[in-house]
């Protein structure tokens, strides 16, 4: 993450030049229970690798990291800008890769101070991705019923308490609970009023870049697709039933890329960050231009 952070800073400084009125500070830190923060190696493993509490462990880890992000937003300014004449921090972006991508989705939904984000090989629908992983792992909690999977929710592999946590923090579960995501084929969902208040509260005027690998087997795009298609249909600036939300959502899938942060993803990330900051700089100089 340090390389991504330094690249974004370098590219922004080069693009904006000496006349810039907006600066970029990038903070990179380890996911909970990863790198310098690891306390339990087994908690990072999958069902196949012997971790019987895989679903609970993974969600609590990246949910904790999302909370850490908001905690840093609370307290970091008092360390780096601690005088009355210090510059103000008036925009926050979040970027995460893999588990960090899952965390980034949660931050975008939970923290109104975060107005833009880059989600790289992450997923906004934890129930869907873990149900799919239980199927692929042939967990008895998935395979023992007919049809398979009907009792997975609420089983020991996906306990009721975990489902309740999802409904508070997971983007897809916040919007839809455990019900199927409405099809994106109609011009509007069955009842837009069910979703408009939550979308407005969580995502209005935000900018999101989503980067997914077409060949990703660990976080497959098909687990994110229903949620992303719903959001794109809702927020389409011309035909969306929630176009007044002014959500910018750029959903990109990279052919031939697996569970990796590719060179093209990096290029698109830097471009997105630069465009987001350029919009803020135009606001700071009084221009009415809009990205």
C-alpha angles and dihedrals in degrees: 000000000000090000092051091047094049092046092053091049093047094048093046093050091050094047099044096045128191094319095064118132095184123066130194126227115186121198119194124188139163123269113251112278091013132104112340090000098057115130102155119030094189091060088066093056130091132241089263090055094053104269106134092186095049097134095047094044097049095046094047091048098053093036087056090051090053088053090048089055092056090044090056090050088054098050112020095080091061089061102043103030104031106148133078091249095050119119116262124243105226105161133048128194128185129207128182139171124212105324085012088056090056088050092048091057090053093049092050090054098040107039119058090193090068106081101171138027146177116218112195118190090335132129133224094199112068096172092055097046094046093046088053091048091050089053093050091045091050092230111187088229086065104033101041097075134071111260094026118248101023092117099037093100107077094018124122088266092055107020126197091250090057090051089053090052090051091054088057100042115012113092097221094044092047090057102034109014108208094325122109117273109253115256116264092218099086119075088247137006119261093267117011090183088071091064108025098080093050094044090049093049096045108032113017113139093357127137121220132181115193118194118189133173114236090214097042109137097175097052102016117199092231088071091059098035101085092051093044093047090051092051093046092050092048096047101039103138092224108032106013120124087217099039090129087071089075093214115169108207120176109186112190129181118192118213116229094014121122128185094327143105101245130202091252090052090053091050092050091046093054091047091050093049092048093050091048093050092043089058090052091048091053089052090051092053093047099253119146092213114130130201 
